[in-house]
Amino acid sequence: MSFRSQGAGGCRQDREEEEEEEEEEGEDEGDGGVVSVKMSQLVMPCHSNHRQELSVGQLLKWMDSTACLSAERHAGCPCVTASMDDICFQHTIGVGQVVNIKAKVNRAFNTSMEVGIVVSCEDLFTDRHWRVCHAYATFVTHRTHTGKKVQLKPISPHTQQEQVQYCVAAERRRMRVVHNDIIKVLLSDRTALHANSPVLDNAVAAEKTRVESVELVLPPHANHQQKNTFGGQIMAWMVNVATIAASRLCQAHPTLRSIDMFTFRGPSLVGDRLVLSAIVNNAFKNSMEVGVRTEAYQGVEPNRHINSAFMTFEVLDTHGKPCTLPRIRPEPLEGSRRFHEATARKKIRLDRKYIISRKQAEVPLSVPWDLGNQVYLSYNNVSALSMLAARNNWILSSEKDKVHLYTMEQKSVLSFKVEAEVDVPAKRAFSLLAELQNRPTWDKHYQTCELIRRVDDDNFLYRVVTPSVTCGASGSPVSANQGPGILQDFILLASKRRPCGAGDPYVIALRSVSLPTHPPTEEYNRGECVCAGFTILETSHNTSLIGYYNQASPEVLPYISTDIAGLSSTFYLNFCACSQYLTQSGLQPSPHGEQTAEQEGTDRLTGNGGKTCSKGRRDRESNPRHTARL
């Protein structure tokens, strides 16, 4: 049975996994490269629950062990788990089946590293294989005996998949930092809505689902360093108490579907008493969220907060369909807070699934932007461009005066890249190109560019107006000022990122979004940009390698076919204009635009309220889609 997860990775992740499987066979693990660790376990009855299915707690132990081995193999010193990102379980594993776990370090930062984990299942009797889940864990190194942090050696990715994971790891790291802030902002923006939430008379009191369990950490519960409690063991205990709390609400055996991010706030030692508390925070129609908190103490010392997690459960009927669950009545104050936070987390999960799983052929391609989902839109925007730039199957179509035009075809998607070196420092080029309002001065395809909203220091919403492109008598593209046709407009999210480490480029990513305040109008054709933007890599102190990327549907092929065939030099002329703009601007004093690009913590534009995320409606436009080059 072939299985793909749509919750955490969606269609884009499916394509990545397929490519990864193809590359694994010929993967070369050279010096300084990415070395993977693989573990295979036969599921025995002692590993299973009452349904003869592998316990999720046991699976988390195996995942954490495999990831730790990979981290320590790279670091060359003891490591501990700092966090584990969201996990979505889409399939159960039965007794007698084999669990295959693969872990490898995607990227090493200064003292922490991201480890990618892929779990698959194998049926020995039918030779079937299917993907169960994937996760990303963060590990940190132990300090030396002198108290100094261990500096990790950098990863040198070799394969295309390793390069993709390496590039996107920096963006995932950024997401972990703002994970809790998303909830806070979403809740502060929806206070009035939550205040009017109905309470059903026949709802189950949340207090009835409360579970508290105390575990004594013994030497067998320690990690291989024989000092700290094994992180996988703590996670397994948390799953156990969460399952009991969920069972008290539904009075049945629930199935764990997903776990929100585990974050270890501090270490637990052998001899600690771990207090694990769980309660159902909220119950929706077919799912419930259980919150779990772990605290540790020894003797009379105050409790130390070790970890918290939020787990989503379902109850399946005999046909494997989710059952309708009783509603929950939260306790006052803290219970009400947990109730509303669970609703916010569900919205975030749905937004993330909707954003990431958008298919190329769906109409509209643009995802509605609001303050609740803008962080994940920004993440997806930058990740998509980074993944596109990391591909290694670009084909050189034309070259003129060291300006290179590359193309890449994948299934029904055509992508192109224009690349050249300019005599401008990378930081300066980034600040100039990040000011999208200046682009009409050098790009003839941008007639106007209006800043709609400054979301935060790194994300901006623009409305861009471009000439309409129609086909003339010979089938060649004709701009609006040469023939009939109305202008096109785009609503773009521009996300910019500075390098996370040495050798990383500056990134300016563009993608279309939809806004209720700027719906399509009859005066303009609403165009859509799938994935576009710039990467700027410093090649020396005063020179930069600039690449422009665009991923578009086949509908734009007639517009760029002459350039690809070498019959036109539109891209070359446009890039020369860009280079001239950067060079001339680089000789002038820093404009106001560069100050905006480089400043941190500056005032927000009027109307943003100083927030980094915001609320809005998810409105879909029904106007016809026109994909165009941006």
C-alpha positions, 0 to 999 in steps of 0.5 A: 500500500503506497502512502503519502502524507498530506498533513505536514508536507503535502504535494510538494513534499511528495515530490521531494520524497520521490526524488529522495528515494531515487537518489538514495540508491546512488548516494555517495557518503564522502568526507564532509558529506551528509552521512545517514544513519538507518535503523530497522526494527521488527515490531514485536508484541511487547512494542504494541498496544491493545490493537496489536499496533506499534505504540507511538511512544515506542516509535518516538523512542526509535526516532529519537535514538536514530536521530541522536546517532546521526547528530553525534556521528556528525558532531563527534561528541555527545548531543541531546534533543532540543526539539522535534517539529510537528509530526503527522501520523497517517498510517499505523504499523502492525505486529510483525511488520518492519519499521525502517527509520532513516536520519541524517543531519540536514544542516549544522549551525554553530552549536545546533543542527537539524536532523531529518527523520523519515519513517517507513514500514515494510511488510516482509510477506507481501514486499510492500513499502509505505511512508509512515511519517517524517519529522525534523529534530534539533539537537545541541551538543554538550558543553565541554568540561570547561563549559565551552560550547562545541562549534560544529563543522559545516555540512557539505551537501552533495546530492540535489536532495541534500542541497534542497534540505540544506537551503530550507533548513535555515527557514525552518529554523526561523519558523521554530523561533516564531512558533509561539508568537504565531499563537499569541498574535492570533489569539490577541486578534480574535479576543472578541470572537472567542468571548462569544463562543457558545457553551453546550449544556450537554458538553463534558467538563474538561476537568473529567479528562484530567490525568496526572502521573508521576514517573521516577527516572531510573538508570534504565530511563537515561540516555547513553550518557547515563546522566540525562533522561532519554528524550524519547522516553519522556515523549513516550510517557507524554503520549501515554498520559495524553491517550488516557485523557483522550479516552476519558472524553470519548470512552473509547480507544483513540488514535493519535494523529499528530503531535505539535512541536516538542520543545525541551526547555531544560534537562531531566536527570536520573533521580528526578520525579517527572510529573506529567499532566494531561487534559483535553483542551478542546474537542472538535467534530471529529478530533480533539486536542490534548495538552500535556505538560512535564515538570521535574523535581528532586526533594523539596526543590520547586518544579522545573518545566521540562516540556509541553506538547499538544496532541490530536486524537481521533476515534475510528469506527469499524470502517476506519472513519472518524467518529463524532466526538462529545463537545468539551466544557472548559474550566474557567480562566486557564481552561478557557485560555487552553480552549481558545489556543486549541482553536488557534492551533487547529486554524494554523494546522489547516492554514499550513496544510492549505498553503503547502498542498496547493497544486500547480493546476489549481485555480486560483494559485494564489492563497488568501493572505491574512494575519493568521497564516502569513508566517507560513506563507512567508516560510513557503514563499522563501522555501519554494524559491530556495528549493528551486535554486538548489536544483541541479538539472538546469539546462543552459539555453543561451549565453550573451556577454556572460548573462546566462539563461537556463531552463528546467522542465519538471512534469508540467512545470517550466522554470527559467533562471537568468544569472550574471555577475555584477560589480556591486557588493551583495549587501548593497544589491540586496537592499536595492532589489528588495525595494520592489517599488524601484523595479519599474525604473529598470524593468519594463514589465513593471509599469507600477508597483504600489506598497499595500502593506508592510507586514514586518521587517522581512515581508511586504505586500505589493500590487504590481501592474504589468503590460498585458501580453497577447498573441499577434498574427504570427503568434509572437507576443505583443505588449499592450502598448503595441496592440489590443489588451488590458493591463494585468495586475498582481498581488505579491507577497515579497519575502526577503532573507539575509544569509543564515551562514557563510556561503548562503545567498541573500533571498528575495522571494515573490509569490501571488496572494489574494487580499479581500481589500484588493479583489480582481477588477474588470479594468485589469486581468488578475495575473498569478505568480507561482514562484519567482525572485532573486538570489544574491551570492557574494563572490568577492568583496565588491562583486555578486552573482545575481540569479533571477528565477521564475516557476510558471505553468506552460501558459507562459511558454509562448512568451519566453520561447523566442528567448529560449530558442535564441531568437530574442534577447529580452532577458538579456536586455532586462538583466543589463538594465538591472545591472546598470541600475545596481551599478549606478545606484551603488555609486550613490549615497545610500537611499532611503530604500536601503535604510528600510531594507537593513534596519531592524525593529523600525516602526510599522506603517500606519494600519499594521498595528505593529503586529507580525501576523494578522487576521483576515478572511479567506476569500477566493477570487472567481475571475479567470487566471492569467499566469504571466512573467514577473 
